[in-house]
Amino acid sequence: MVLICHGIIIKTTGGIKMPVGIGTKTIMGAKKETTFRTRVAVTEKLPIYSEGIEFDFTDVMHEYLYGGAGSQGSTRVMESVTGSVEMTVPYTVKSGSNFVSASLPIALGMGASAFANGGNQITFTDDLNVFGTFAWDKGHHASSVWQADSCYVNSFTLACSAGEAMTLSCDLVAYNLAIDGTTNNVSGLAALPTDAGDLVLFSDFDFRIGDQAGALGSSDSIGINSFSITVNNNLTDSEQSTPDNASSHTDSKKTIQPVRNGFREVTLEIGLPRYSSDTFVDFLNNQTNLQATLLGTQPSSSEEFDIIFPNLKVESVSAPVGGSGAIAQSVTMRALVRNSASDVTFADASSTDAGEMWIETDDGRTASIL
């Protein structure tokens, strides 16, 4: 092969070899932004196992009649960016000023956090107005990395089953996606901590649920073999607008900042390995207001990942017969905002919050996540 570069003839003995993107080489980091459309250097390494953030561009075809059947061209009219990220959830590890954690996307999806009593209390805010930079190296660029700017978490799911670690799946809406080395680069991502924190395991959790007739105790513990928590912020779909300086929107092909476009939806689904009681059927039929906690504690380090529901109602109960084996049961509940009858508080404080779910962590962090 012969290459001609600036008038110089270079002879090569083989084809040009390019680095190949390999999943095992991927590193992703994130950080909360202060100003919309202003990318920041990431400081939190996300323990991801899959990523699907993509260009979601819209083009219009040239469809005028010209005397032929073939399309003459197309023109870009909108440049939206959406996608998902999935990761394992560890107890946060701090190394220097950086972290290995999955807490930041959760906090971005809920909207508020406060550091109190040695841990973080993550709560909902009505006006979701927090966003962050996500940057990742797919292992095939010399200096450029993928960077999604001003990402909102439209929805997320926390899930865990017997014998497994808890996972987090997030659906993101971003302002821009670029492949470059500005602000974040390959060396910067490689410098993020490599510490492997303790994973939040199913066996770490104690699940308690009961009616709102006093604080939950050990007698309210119920054996489950899975749980799934879904938060849907119901943000607006990608919307286009002419430039508007008041809303920090200067490029008419980019989408405007999303806002809440309906009620927030929070659901809890649990699986029970044995159908042995009609308790949840009674809760369903009686429309009983419930309260529940999923308190996770790492046995050797006493790190915590606690999930608290001050007000729940059962929406469906299922216990189908699938053959000759033991019958399992699944229950889906709707989380509601805290009511005055609720007795639960944060695990490490007597304080409460008005939202329908609270998450409290006690790990390597020494300040608020947000």
N, C-alpha and C positions, 0 to 999 in steps of 0.2 A: 504494500500500500504506500502511496505517496501523498504527503500532506503539503500544501502550499500555504505558508503563514507569513504575511508581510513580505512577500516576494522571495522568501527563503524556502527552498525545497528540502523537505525532510523525508527521508526514507525510513519506513518501519518494516519490521519483519512479520508483523501480525496485526490483527484488528485492535481497535481501541477498546480497552477494558474499563468499564465504569463500575464504581462501587454499587453493590446490590443492597436494596433495602431489606432488612431481615428483622422480624419481629423481636427477636431476643436482644437486638441492639437499641431498641426504642427506649428513650428516656423522656418523660413528660414532667414539666413543672408548672406551677401556677402561683399567682399572687393577686390579691385584691388591688384594683385600681382606685385612684382618687378622683380622676377626671375622665369623663366619658370620651372615648376616642384617643386616649393617651396611654399607650402601651408602657408596661413597666417590666423591670427585670424580675424574673421568677425566683422565689426563695423556698418554695415548698415542693418537694418531690412527691409526685402522686404514684402510688403503687398500682399502676394500671395493668390490665391484661388484654384490653382491646380498646380501639379508638376508631371513630367513624365521622370525624368532623370534616365536612366537605363544602366545596363551592356549590351553591345552589342557584346558579345564574339563570336569568330569563332572557331569551332572545326572541325577537319578532322576525318572521320571515317576510321577504319582499314578495307579496302576493298579488301585485298588480298584473294585469293582463298585458302581454307583450308579443304574443304570437307563437309561443312555445309552451311545452309541457314541463320543462325543467325549472327548478327553483333557481333564481338568479343570485340570491344571497340572503344574509341575515344580519341583524344589528343588535348588539347588546343593549338592553334597556334597564336591567335591574341586577344587582349583585348581592343577593342575600347569602348568608352562611349559617348552616345548621348542622347538627350532628350529635353523636352520643359518645360518652366515655364510660368505661366500666373498670372498676378497681376493687381490690381487696381492702378491707378496713383494718388497719392496725391501731394499737394505742400509740399516739403520736410520740415520735422520737425527736429530740432536739439535738442538733450538732452545730456548735457555734451559734450563728444567728439564723440558721436554716433548719428545715424540718423534713421528716418523712411522715406524711399524714394524708388522711382522706377527709379530715374535718373541714378544711376550707370550702370545698364544693358544697358540703352540707350547710355550712353557715351562709354561703352565698344564696342557697336555695331557700333558706328560712328568713334571712334578712337581718338578724341581730345577734350579738353575743356580748357577754359581760364576764369579766374575770372576778370570781368571788370565792372565798373559802378554799383557795388553792386550786380551783378548777374553772372550766368554762361553762357557762350556762347559755345554750343556744336556743333562741326563741323566734317566733314569727313576728313580722312587722306587716302592717296592712299595705303600705306603699313600698313595694319591693324596689329598692333603688341602690343595690350593691351589685357589683360586677367585677370581673377580673380578667387578667391576661393568662392564656394557656399557651405554652410553647413546648414543642416536642421535636426530637431528632429521630428520624426514621432510619438513620444509619447509612444513608447513601449520598449525602452532600458533604463537600469539603468544609464549608463554613456556614451554609444556610440551613435554617431550621424552619419548621412550620410554626406559624404564630397566629393565634386567633385573638383578636382584640375585643375588649369590652364584652365579654361573654356573660349573659344572664343564664341562670339555671331555671329553665321553664318547668321541669319536673324531675323528681328523683325517686329511686326505690332502694330501700334497705332491706336485704333479705338474708335469711340464715336458716339452715336445716341441720338436723342431727348429723354429727360427724364432720361438719364443715366450718369454715370461717365465714364471717359476715361479709357481704359484698355490697357495693354501692354502684348504681347505674344512674347516670345523669344525662338528661337531654338539654343541649345548650343552644342558645341563639346568640350569634356573634355579630358585631358590626363589620368586621373585616377579617379576611384570611390572607396571609401573605407567606411566601417562602423566601426568606432573606436572613441576613445576619445582623439586622438592626435591633439594638437593645438586648436581644438574646442570641446566643450563638452556640455552636457545638461544644466548645470548651467550657462555656458557662454551665450548660446542662450537665456535662460530665463531672463538674465540680460539686454538684449537689450531693448531699450525704448518701452514703451507701449502707448506712446502718439498717439492719433488718429488725424492726420493732416487733414486739409480741403481737400476734394476730388476735383480734376479737373473735373468740370462738363461741360456737353454740353452747358448749359446756360451761361457759362463763356465766350464763344468764340464769336468773331466777324470775319466773313469770308469775305475777300475782294479779288477780282480778276479782272484783266484787262490787256489790251495790254501794251506793253512797250513804252508808250508815255507820261511819266510823273509819278510822285509819286502817289501811291494809296490814295484815299480819301474816305470820307463817301459815295460818290455817287457810289463807286465801291463795296459797301457791297451787298451781295447776300444772300438770305435766303436759307439755306440748312437744311436738317433734319438728316444727317449722314455724316461721313467722315471716310476713312480708308487709312492709310499711311503704305506702305510696303517697307522695305529696305532689299534687298538681297545682301549680301556681296560676294556671289559666291566663298566661300572658297573651297579648295580641300576636297574631301571625305577622310575618314579615310585611311591613308596610312601607310604601314609597311616598316621598314628599319632596317638594321643591326645597332648596336650602332655607334654613331658618336659624339664624344665629342664636335666638333665644333658647333653642332646644339643642344646641351644639350639633347641628346637622348642616354640613356644608357641601356634601356631595350627593346630588340628587339620585345617583345610581345606588347608593348605599341605603340600607333600611334605617328608619328612625328608631329611637329607643323604644323597646316594648314596655307596655304598662299592663297592670292587671286588668283583665277583660271579663271579670265574673268572679264568683265566689271561689276561694281557695278550697281544694278538696283534699282531705286527708283520710286514708283508710288503713285499717289494720286487719290482716287476714292471718289466722292461726290454724295449724293443723294439729289434731290430737290423734295419737296412734291407736287409741281404743275408743269406740263408742260405748260408754258405760254409764252415761247419765243424760237426763233431759234438761240439765241446768240451763244450757244455752238456748234450748227451745223455749223454756219458760221465760228467759230474759227477752227473747224475740217476741213472744206472744203478749207479754206484759209491758213491752216498751220500756224496760227498766233502764234507768240511767246508771251507767257503770263507771268505774275508775280502774286503771290498770298501770302496772309498772313492769318494765323489762330491765332489771338491774344486772349489769354485766361487771364482773370483778375478776381481774387477772389473779389467779391463786398465789403466785409467788411474789408479785410486785405490788399487789393491791391497787393497781391502776383501775380506773373505772370508765365504763361507757354505759350510762343510764338513760333509758327512754321512758318518759312519763306521759300518761294520758289522763287528764283530769276529768274527762267527760266523754263517754262512749255510748253508742247504742248499737245493738245487734241488728244487722240488715238481712242476713241470710244464714241458714244452718243447713249443712248437707251431710248425710251419712248413708250413701248409696251402698247397696249390696252388690259386690262385684264378683261374687263367686263363693267358694266354700271357706275362704279365709276370714281372718278377723276383720271386722268392719271399722274403718277409720272415719274420722269426722273432721269437717272443715267449717270454720266460722268466719264470716266477714262482718266487720264492724265499721261504723262511721264515727270518726273523731269529731267532736263538737267543741266549741269554745268553752272555757271553764265556766261552771255555774257556781252559785253560792253554796250548794250542798256538797261540793267536792271536798275531800279530806286530804288529798295528796299534796305534797310539797316537794321541792328539790331534795334530792337524797342527802346532800351535804349542807343544807340550809333550810330554815323554816319559811323561806320566801316562796311566792307563787308567781304565776304569770297568767295573763288573760287568754292566751292562745290555746289551741287544741292539742298541741304536742310540745313537750320540752325535752331537750337533750342536754345532759350534763356529763362532762368529761373531766377526768383527773389523770393527767399523764405528764409528758415532758414540757408542756407549755407553761409559761410563767406570766403570760399576758393574754388579753383578749384576742381571739382569732381574727376579728375584724377591726 
